[in-house]
């Protein structure tokens, strides 16, 4: 489903205030956090603001909620944006507002810049003004009165909070502290009064100094005249400088004109640029190339002559590979010969080893039968196992023989010991009599122990009886004292006629006496009970003592015989058990013999089968089957080795004959029919190849050199033709055919160039002058420039003289003014006045800043009232009508100033100050929600509300929540500690915050 508004999906808190390692999932568009005070509701709301817009800095008054238990500060928000999908925003402790990391659904990562783009530039102030509000906003309304309330509501309708109202109040306050039209105490009012007084004093002093004004006027005139003279002098100086410059450059200008006239005579002379130097270069290159062409033609002829004097045998070179292959096999032939002798000797040794193996086995069978014997790895393993098992069977037989003798001896020994032990035991009658006396002895011992216990109980009863008697005696004493005191109190009360004391004393004495009688009765009953128990216990003790005297028939001799017979019977039982075990061991040995015999017979059959496989008689196999297998295996291997050596000898002999035949055939074909050794034949065949290859290489070098020389010759010939063409083109440009005529024209061209260079030099000198080329004609018309220069000098001197006179007069006037001002009254007054004027101007500038700011704010408010406010008010009217159930239908801005007028359903108009407290709060909420529905509709951020409706009754609260639910483009996150509000929300959208979940810091 497509997302149309911003949704907070999940909160993960690492550490924030009291909350540590907490996760909250928000799965609905309307979600409620319910909890008691201090359960963490405000902390969660602040956490959302901090993750989105940064932690509060230490300079701000807002709480930072840093964890106290060293947990990581910060956490993450998972937020679903309409265009970007799910974004994970993590902010942890770092710089002032924390380090933030944003991860989008497509993997894009970023920091503050990416977060600002997701939030569309909305900062914390705007968000809290429009989408996030708590009880403080409504509390501000309760504290306002009159016109201030209207301006506050207007400010809320403009920016969502009272910022506009605060700014307006601050500006007005600053203006009032500086100036009031009818005030006296503001700063500007006070300074203006002081300036007026100082101005009156200054004018009075000026009248007293009338001459002062005349002197000041003359001073001003002289300064103006001198400024005109100095300006004229500067003009004359500039004209004089330019005239002197013309007198200096006039000869250069005349010379330039002369050169230009002379250059016009060379216009018709045609000659190529740098013609002479170009011809010299072409001529020099032509002579060099012609010499090289002659050299290369001579060298090519010599190489061709040398090539014709040498020839190559092509048939030898064609058979080169075959000849070299045969020659290279010469050393191989010697190796084959050595290998042949070596293998032959080895074959003889193998035959001798086969004869030795036959003798060890004492067999007279041939090699072919041995070849058919089974000597596989499996057969070898079977033989090894069989030999091992044969040895093991022999060892088992010896071991069984030894064990049988040992077990038989042990069995006979045990039988003898049992017979002897049985003779030592008491008869059954004697043992029964001793056992009866033993039981009587044990009963007597038990009676003695029980008598001791009874004796202890008797002593305890006696102690308890003594305690009871002692308590009874003490109680009698205490009661006597109390009764005596009560009698004294009664007597005193009777004497002084204090009846209340008399009654209390008498009552207390009687109660004490009654308690005393009851206590004595209980003590007497308790003593009787203890005496009865004492008589019973004594009777039981006497009976036990009497029975002990009758049971004392057991003697020390009976005890000795009983212990000895018990020990012997125990030893007899152990011997009987050992005899049974020994019989079992003996039977096991006999069974072992039977199993060995069966296994031995089976193994002998295995040995017969193995002997058949190895082509051996059974007797050999029975004694040493594995050694016999190894000898047969060696015999069989030697036979194979002998056969292999024979094949190798035959192969080497064949290869040796082929090599000899090939070398002899090539030697007869290309060298000679005479006979020679194989080594010499190979050597002479290689020499023939080397000689022919040397000839061939020499001819190839000759051909390559000729090709290189011809290429270079052709290059020089092409260059020679090109140079001749360049010569013809150069002479053609100069309109000559011979070299002499070309050189005459070159001389004329050189003269023209020298004149051009001189003209260029003159132009450079003239360009550095202050007189430009377009003014030459003006200065050439001046008659005798030197005389004009003298006149200019004379005029300049006159101006300087006049200026000096004026300066002297001005100095005299300055002296007079100084003398007039020497009293100091006028100067001080003027200085004071100017200083006050400057201070007043600075204060007026400061006041002007605030006045302009207030004017701009007023204009902005008026534009807002005209253009944007009607849209918001239309929506706010609908919200207010809904909240008040149609009691108020319209909201109108005031025609002047800021504030609203509300129209009721009876068409009666009220200012904000005339409404009830509850209606004013409803108006405030209607405007806040209308702002989000109109001007800030495109942002579609969640509403975050913290217990803002606690002052409403149940009906008004229900209406507010219904209004917020109509904002389909905004998620609603609501924090409350009031359980009755939860009935307005679905159960699955409520998250309860128990106090026990929160760790205290």
ChimeraX attribute file (.defattr): number of C-alpha atoms within 10 A of each C-alpha:
attribute: neighborCount
match mode: 1-to-1
recipient: residues
	/A:1	3
	/A:2	7
	/A:3	13
	/A:4	14
	/A:5	20
	/A:6	23
	/A:7	24
	/A:8	23
	/A:9	18
	/A:10	17
	/A:11	22
	/A:12	18
	/A:13	23
	/A:14	19
	/A:15	23
	/A:16	25
	/A:17	23
	/A:18	19
	/A:19	24
	/A:20	23
	/A:21	12
	/A:22	14
	/A:23	14
	/A:24	14
	/A:25	13
	/A:26	18
	/A:27	13
	/A:28	17
	/A:29	19
	/A:30	19
	/A:31	22
	/A:32	24
	/A:33	22
	/A:34	22
	/A:35	19
	/A:36	15
	/A:37	12
	/A:38	15
	/A:39	22
	/A:40	23
	/A:41	21
	/A:42	16
	/A:43	18
	/A:44	19
	/A:45	18
	/A:46	19
	/A:47	27
	/A:48	18
	/A:49	18
	/A:50	21
	/A:51	22
	/A:52	20
	/A:53	22
	/A:54	23
	/A:55	27
	/A:56	18
	/A:57	14
	/A:58	11
	/A:59	7
	/A:60	8
	/A:61	8
	/A:62	11
	/A:63	13
	/A:64	18
	/A:65	19
	/A:66	18
	/A:67	18
	/A:68	13
	/A:69	13
	/A:70	8
	/A:71	14
	/A:72	16
	/A:73	21
	/A:74	27
	/A:75	25
	/A:76	23
	/A:77	23
	/A:78	21
	/A:79	19
	/A:80	21
	/A:81	20
	/A:82	15
	/A:83	12
	/A:84	13
	/A:85	14
	/A:86	19
	/A:87	23
	/A:88	18
	/A:89	22
	/A:90	21
	/A:91	24
	/A:92	20
	/A:93	16
	/A:94	11
	/A:95	11
	/A:96	12
	/A:97	18
	/A:98	19
	/A:99	17
	/A:100	25
	/A:101	16
	/A:102	22
	/A:103	18
	/A:104	19
	/A:105	12
	/A:106	10
	/A:107	9
	/A:108	10
	/A:109	14
	/A:110	14
	/A:111	15
	/A:112	15
	/A:113	12
	/A:114	17
	/A:115	19
	/A:116	14
	/A:117	10
	/A:118	17
	/A:119	17
	/A:120	11
	/A:121	12
	/A:122	14
	/A:123	13
	/A:124	14
	/A:125	14
	/A:126	15
	/A:127	20
	/A:128	16
	/A:129	19
	/A:130	23
	/A:131	21
	/A:132	21
	/A:133	21
	/A:134	16
	/A:135	14
	/A:136	12
	/A:137	17
	/A:138	20
	/A:139	13
	/A:140	13
	/A:141	19
	/A:142	14
	/A:143	8
	/A:144	13
	/A:145	12
	/A:146	11
	/A:147	13
	/A:148	17
	/A:149	23
	/A:150	26
	/A:151	22
	/A:152	25
	/A:153	27
	/A:154	27
	/A:155	22
	/A:156	23
	/A:157	26
	/A:158	22
	/A:159	17
	/A:160	28
	/A:161	23
	/A:162	19
	/A:163	16
	/A:164	21
	/A:165	19
	/A:166	13
	/A:167	15
	/A:168	16
	/A:169	15
	/A:170	14
	/A:171	18
	/A:172	13
	/A:173	12
	/A:174	14
	/A:175	19
	/A:176	16
	/A:177	13
	/A:178	19
	/A:179	19
	/A:180	14
	/A:181	9
	/A:182	8
	/A:183	13
	/A:184	14
	/A:185	14
	/A:186	16
	/A:187	17
	/A:188	22
	/A:189	17
	/A:190	15
	/A:191	17
	/A:192	15
	/A:193	11
	/A:194	13
	/A:195	18
	/A:196	11
	/A:197	11
	/A:198	17
	/A:199	15
	/A:200	10
	/A:201	15
	/A:202	18
	/A:203	13
	/A:204	11
	/A:205	15
	/A:206	14
	/A:207	11
	/A:208	10
	/A:209	13
	/A:210	10
	/A:211	12
	/A:212	15
	/A:213	13
	/A:214	11
	/A:215	16
	/A:216	14
	/A:217	10
	/A:218	14
	/A:219	19
	/A:220	12
	/A:221	13
	/A:222	17
	/A:223	13
	/A:224	11
	/A:225	14
	/A:226	19
	/A:227	13
	/A:228	12
	/A:229	15
	/A:230	15
	/A:231	11
	/A:232	13
	/A:233	19
	/A:234	12
	/A:235	12
	/A:236	16
	/A:237	14
	/A:238	10
	/A:239	14
	/A:240	18
	/A:241	12
	/A:242	15
	/A:243	19
	/A:244	13
	/A:245	14
	/A:246	19
	/A:247	14
	/A:248	12
	/A:249	14
	/A:250	14
	/A:251	10
	/A:252	14
	/A:253	17
	/A:254	10
	/A:255	13
	/A:256	17
	/A:257	11
	/A:258	12
	/A:259	15
	/A:260	13
	/A:261	9
	/A:262	12
	/A:263	15
	/A:264	10
	/A:265	10
	/A:266	13
	/A:267	9
	/A:268	7
	/A:269	11
	/A:270	14
	/A:271	20
	/A:272	16
	/A:273	12
	/A:274	11
	/A:275	18
	/A:276	19
	/A:277	11
	/A:278	14
	/A:279	19
	/A:280	10
	/A:281	11
	/A:282	18
	/A:283	14
	/A:284	10
	/A:285	14
	/A:286	17
	/A:287	11
	/A:288	12
	/A:289	18
	/A:290	13
	/A:291	10
	/A:292	14
	/A:293	19
	/A:294	11
	/A:295	13
	/A:296	18
	/A:297	13
	/A:298	10
	/A:299	14
	/A:300	19
	/A:301	11
	/A:302	11
	/A:303	16
	/A:304	13
	/A:305	10
	/A:306	11
	/A:307	15
	/A:308	9
	/A:309	7
	/A:310	11
	/A:311	11
	/A:312	14
	/A:313	12
	/A:314	11
	/A:315	9
	/A:316	18
	/A:317	17
	/A:318	10
	/A:319	13
	/A:320	19
	/A:321	12
	/A:322	14
	/A:323	22
	/A:324	15
	/A:325	13
	/A:326	20
	/A:327	25
	/A:328	14
	/A:329	17
	/A:330	20
	/A:331	12
	/A:332	13
	/A:333	20
	/A:334	13
	/A:335	13
	/A:336	16
	/A:337	13
	/A:338	11
	/A:339	16
	/A:340	19
	/A:341	11
	/A:342	12
	/A:343	17
	/A:344	14
	/A:345	12
	/A:346	13
	/A:347	18
	/A:348	12
	/A:349	12
	/A:350	20
	/A:351	14
	/A:352	11
	/A:353	14
	/A:354	18
	/A:355	11
	/A:356	12
	/A:357	16
	/A:358	17
	/A:359	10
	/A:360	10
	/A:361	14
	/A:362	9
	/A:363	11
	/A:364	8
	/A:365	11
	/A:366	9
	/A:367	14
	/A:368	10
	/A:369	11
	/A:370	18
	/A:371	18
	/A:372	12
	/A:373	18
	/A:374	19
	/A:375	21
	/A:376	10
	/A:377	9
	/A:378	10
	/A:379	16
	/A:380	16
	/A:381	13
	/A:382	17
	/A:383	25
	/A:384	18
	/A:385	14
	/A:386	22
	/A:387	20
	/A:388	13
	/A:389	15
	/A:390	20
	/A:391	13
	/A:392	11
	/A:393	17
	/A:394	12
	/A:395	11
	/A:396	15
	/A:397	15
	/A:398	10
	/A:399	11
	/A:400	16
	/A:401	13
	/A:402	11
	/A:403	15
	/A:404	18
	/A:405	12
	/A:406	12
	/A:407	19
	/A:408	15
	/A:409	11
	/A:410	15
	/A:411	18
	/A:412	12
	/A:413	12
	/A:414	16
	/A:415	14
	/A:416	10
	/A:417	14
	/A:418	17
	/A:419	11
	/A:420	11
	/A:421	15
	/A:422	13
	/A:423	9
	/A:424	13
	/A:425	16
	/A:426	17
	/A:427	10
	/A:428	8
	/A:429	8
	/A:430	11
	/A:431	16
	/A:432	12
	/A:433	11
	/A:434	17
	/A:435	14
	/A:436	11
	/A:437	17
	/A:438	17
	/A:439	12
	/A:440	16
	/A:441	17
	/A:442	12
	/A:443	14
	/A:444	18
	/A:445	13
	/A:446	12
	/A:447	18
	/A:448	16
	/A:449	11
	/A:450	13
	/A:451	19
	/A:452	12
	/A:453	12
	/A:454	16
	/A:455	13
	/A:456	10
	/A:457	16
	/A:458	20
	/A:459	12
	/A:460	13
	/A:461	16
	/A:462	13
	/A:463	11
	/A:464	15
	/A:465	18
	/A:466	13
	/A:467	13
	/A:468	17
	/A:469	16
	/A:470	13
	/A:471	14
	/A:472	18
	/A:473	12
	/A:474	12
	/A:475	17
	/A:476	16
	/A:477	12
	/A:478	13
	/A:479	18
	/A:480	16
	/A:481	12
	/A:482	15
	/A:483	19
	/A:484	13
	/A:485	14
	/A:486	21
	/A:487	17
	/A:488	13
	/A:489	19
	/A:490	23
	/A:491	16
	/A:492	15
	/A:493	18
	/A:494	14
	/A:495	11
	/A:496	11
	/A:497	12
	/A:498	12
	/A:499	13
	/A:500	10
	/A:501	17
	/A:502	21
	/A:503	15
	/A:504	15
	/A:505	21
	/A:506	18
	/A:507	14
	/A:508	16
	/A:509	22
	/A:510	14
	/A:511	11
	/A:512	18
	/A:513	17
	/A:514	12
	/A:515	13
	/A:516	18
	/A:517	13
	/A:518	11
	/A:519	15
	/A:520	17
	/A:521	11
	/A:522	12
	/A:523	16
	/A:524	13
	/A:525	10
	/A:526	15
	/A:527	17
	/A:528	12
	/A:529	11
	/A:530	16
	/A:531	13
	/A:532	10
	/A:533	13
	/A:534	17
	/A:535	11
	/A:536	11
	/A:537	15
	/A:538	15
	/A:539	10
	/A:540	13
	/A:541	19
	/A:542	11
	/A:543	12
	/A:544	17
	/A:545	14
	/A:546	11
	/A:547	14
	/A:548	17
	/A:549	10
	/A:550	10
	/A:551	16
	/A:552	14
	/A:553	10
	/A:554	16
	/A:555	12
	/A:556	8
	/A:557	10
	/A:558	16
	/A:559	14
	/A:560	11
	/A:561	15
	/A:562	17
	/A:563	12
	/A:564	15
	/A:565	16
	/A:566	15
	/A:567	12
	/A:568	16
	/A:569	17
	/A:570	11
	/A:571	15
	/A:572	20
	/A:573	13
	/A:574	12
	/A:575	17
	/A:576	15
	/A:577	11
	/A:578	16
	/A:579	20
	/A:580	12
	/A:581	12
	/A:582	18
	/A:583	14
	/A:584	12
	/A:585	17
	/A:586	19
	/A:587	12
	/A:588	14
	/A:589	18
	/A:590	14
	/A:591	11
	/A:592	15
	/A:593	16
	/A:594	11
	/A:595	11
	/A:596	16
	/A:597	13
	/A:598	10
	/A:599	13
	/A:600	16
	/A:601	10
	/A:602	11
	/A:603	17
	/A:604	16
	/A:605	13
	/A:606	16
	/A:607	24
	/A:608	18
	/A:609	14
	/A:610	24
	/A:611	22
	/A:612	14
	/A:613	15
	/A:614	22
	/A:615	17
	/A:616	21
	/A:617	13
	/A:618	17
	/A:619	12
	/A:620	16
	/A:621	25
	/A:622	20
	/A:623	14
	/A:624	17
	/A:625	26
	/A:626	22
	/A:627	16
	/A:628	19
	/A:629	24
	/A:630	15
	/A:631	15
	/A:632	23
	/A:633	20
	/A:634	16
	/A:635	22
	/A:636	21
	/A:637	16
	/A:638	19
	/A:639	20
	/A:640	14
	/A:641	15
	/A:642	18
	/A:643	13
	/A:644	12
	/A:645	20
	/A:646	13
	/A:647	10
	/A:648	15
	/A:649	18
	/A:650	11
	/A:651	12
	/A:652	17
	/A:653	14
	/A:654	11
	/A:655	12
	/A:656	19
	/A:657	11
	/A:658	11
	/A:659	18
	/A:660	15
	/A:661	11
	/A:662	16
	/A:663	24
	/A:664	18
	/A:665	11
	/A:666	19
	/A:667	21
	/A:668	13
	/A:669	10
	/A:670	14
	/A:671	12
	/A:672	11
	/A:673	11
	/A:674	7
	/A:675	10
	/A:676	11
	/A:677	8
	/A:678	17
	/A:679	14
	/A:680	11
	/A:681	20
	/A:682	22
	/A:683	13
	/A:684	13
	/A:685	21
	/A:686	16
	/A:687	11
	/A:688	16
	/A:689	18
	/A:690	13
	/A:691	11
	/A:692	18
	/A:693	17
	/A:694	12
	/A:695	14
	/A:696	18
	/A:697	11
	/A:698	14
	/A:699	19
	/A:700	13
	/A:701	13
	/A:702	16
	/A:703	16
	/A:704	12
	/A:705	15
	/A:706	19
	/A:707	13
	/A:708	12
	/A:709	18
	/A:710	17
	/A:711	13
	/A:712	15
	/A:713	20
	/A:714	14
	/A:715	13
	/A:716	19
	/A:717	16
	/A:718	11
	/A:719	15
	/A:720	20
	/A:721	12
	/A:722	13
	/A:723	19
	/A:724	14
	/A:725	11
	/A:726	15
	/A:727	16
	/A:728	12
	/A:729	12
	/A:730	22
	/A:731	19
	/A:732	14
	/A:733	14
	/A:734	18
	/A:735	15
	/A:736	16
	/A:737	12
	/A:738	9
	/A:739	11
	/A:740	10
	/A:741	13
	/A:742	21
	/A:743	16
	/A:744	10
	/A:745	19
	/A:746	20
	/A:747	11
	/A:748	14
	/A:749	20
	/A:750	12
	/A:751	12
	/A:752	17
	/A:753	13
	/A:754	11
	/A:755	15
	/A:756	14
	/A:757	11
	/A:758	14
	/A:759	18
	/A:760	13
	/A:761	13
	/A:762	16
	/A:763	15
	/A:764	11
	/A:765	12
	/A:766	18
	/A:767	12
	/A:768	9
	/A:769	14
	/A:770	11
	/A:771	16
	/A:772	10
	/A:773	12
	/A:774	7
	/A:775	10
	/A:776	13
	/A:777	9
	/A:778	8
	/A:779	15
	/A:780	12
	/A:781	9
	/A:782	11
	/A:783	9
	/A:784	10
	/A:785	15
	/A:786	12
	/A:787	9
	/A:788	13
	/A:789	16
	/A:790	11
	/A:791	11
	/A:792	15
	/A:793	13
	/A:794	10
	/A:795	12
	/A:796	17
	/A:797	11
	/A:798	11
	/A:799	16
	/A:800	13
	/A:801	10
	/A:802	14
	/A:803	18
	/A:804	12
	/A:805	11
	/A:806	16
	/A:807	14
	/A:808	11
	/A:809	14
	/A:810	19
	/A:811	12
	/A:812	13
	/A:813	17
	/A:814	15
	/A:815	12
	/A:816	15
	/A:817	17
	/A:818	12
	/A:819	10
	/A:820	16
	/A:821	15
	/A:822	11
	/A:823	10
	/A:824	11
	/A:825	11
	/A:826	20
	/A:827	15
	/A:828	13
	/A:829	17
	/A:830	19
	/A:831	11
	/A:832	16
	/A:833	20
	/A:834	15
	/A:835	13
	/A:836	17
	/A:837	15
	/A:838	12
	/A:839	14
	/A:840	19
	/A:841	13
	/A:842	12
	/A:843	16
	/A:844	15
	/A:845	12
	/A:846	14
	/A:847	18
	/A:848	13
	/A:849	13
	/A:850	18
	/A:851	16
	/A:852	12
	/A:853	14
	/A:854	19
	/A:855	13
	/A:856	12
	/A:857	16
	/A:858	15
	/A:859	12
	/A:860	12
	/A:861	19
	/A:862	17
	/A:863	12
	/A:864	13
	/A:865	20
	/A:866	12
	/A:867	9
	/A:868	15
	/A:869	20
	/A:870	15
	/A:871	15
	/A:872	20
	/A:873	24
	/A:874	16
	/A:875	18
	/A:876	27
	/A:877	23
	/A:878	17
	/A:879	26
	/A:880	28
	/A:881	19
	/A:882	18
	/A:883	25
	/A:884	16
	/A:885	12
	/A:886	15
	/A:887	15
	/A:888	24
	/A:889	20
	/A:890	20
	/A:891	24
	/A:892	18
	/A:893	18
	/A:894	14
	/A:895	11
	/A:896	7
	/A:897	13
	/A:898	20
	/A:899	21
	/A:900	23
	/A:901	19
	/A:902	21
	/A:903	18
	/A:904	16
	/A:905	12
	/A:906	9
	/A:907	12
	/A:908	10
	/A:909	16
	/A:910	15
	/A:911	18
	/A:912	24
	/A:913	17
	/A:914	16
	/A:915	13
	/A:916	10
	/A:917	15
	/A:918	16
	/A:919	18
	/A:920	20
	/A:921	23
	/A:922	24
	/A:923	24
	/A:924	24
	/A:925	27
	/A:926	24
	/A:927	28
	/A:928	26
	/A:929	23
	/A:930	27
	/A:931	26
	/A:932	23
	/A:933	20
	/A:934	16
	/A:935	15
	/A:936	15
	/A:937	15
	/A:938	12
	/A:939	18
	/A:940	21
	/A:941	24
	/A:942	21
	/A:943	21
	/A:944	22
	/A:945	20
	/A:946	20
	/A:947	18
	/A:948	20
	/A:949	22
	/A:950	14
	/A:951	15
	/A:952	15
	/A:953	10
	/A:954	12
	/A:955	9
	/A:956	18
	/A:957	19
	/A:958	16
	/A:959	17
	/A:960	20
	/A:961	17
	/A:962	14
	/A:963	17
	/A:964	17
	/A:965	15
	/A:966	9
	/A:967	18
	/A:968	13
	/A:969	21
	/A:970	24
	/A:971	22
	/A:972	24
	/A:973	21
	/A:974	20
	/A:975	24
	/A:976	22
	/A:977	20
	/A:978	13
	/A:979	10
	/A:980	9
	/A:981	18
	/A:982	16
	/A:983	9
	/A:984	11
	/A:985	13
	/A:986	12
	/A:987	11
	/A:988	10
	/A:989	17
	/A:990	18
	/A:991	16
	/A:992	13
	/A:993	17
	/A:994	13
	/A:995	14
	/A:996	8
	/A:997	13
	/A:998	15
	/A:999	12
	/A:1000	13
	/A:1001	10
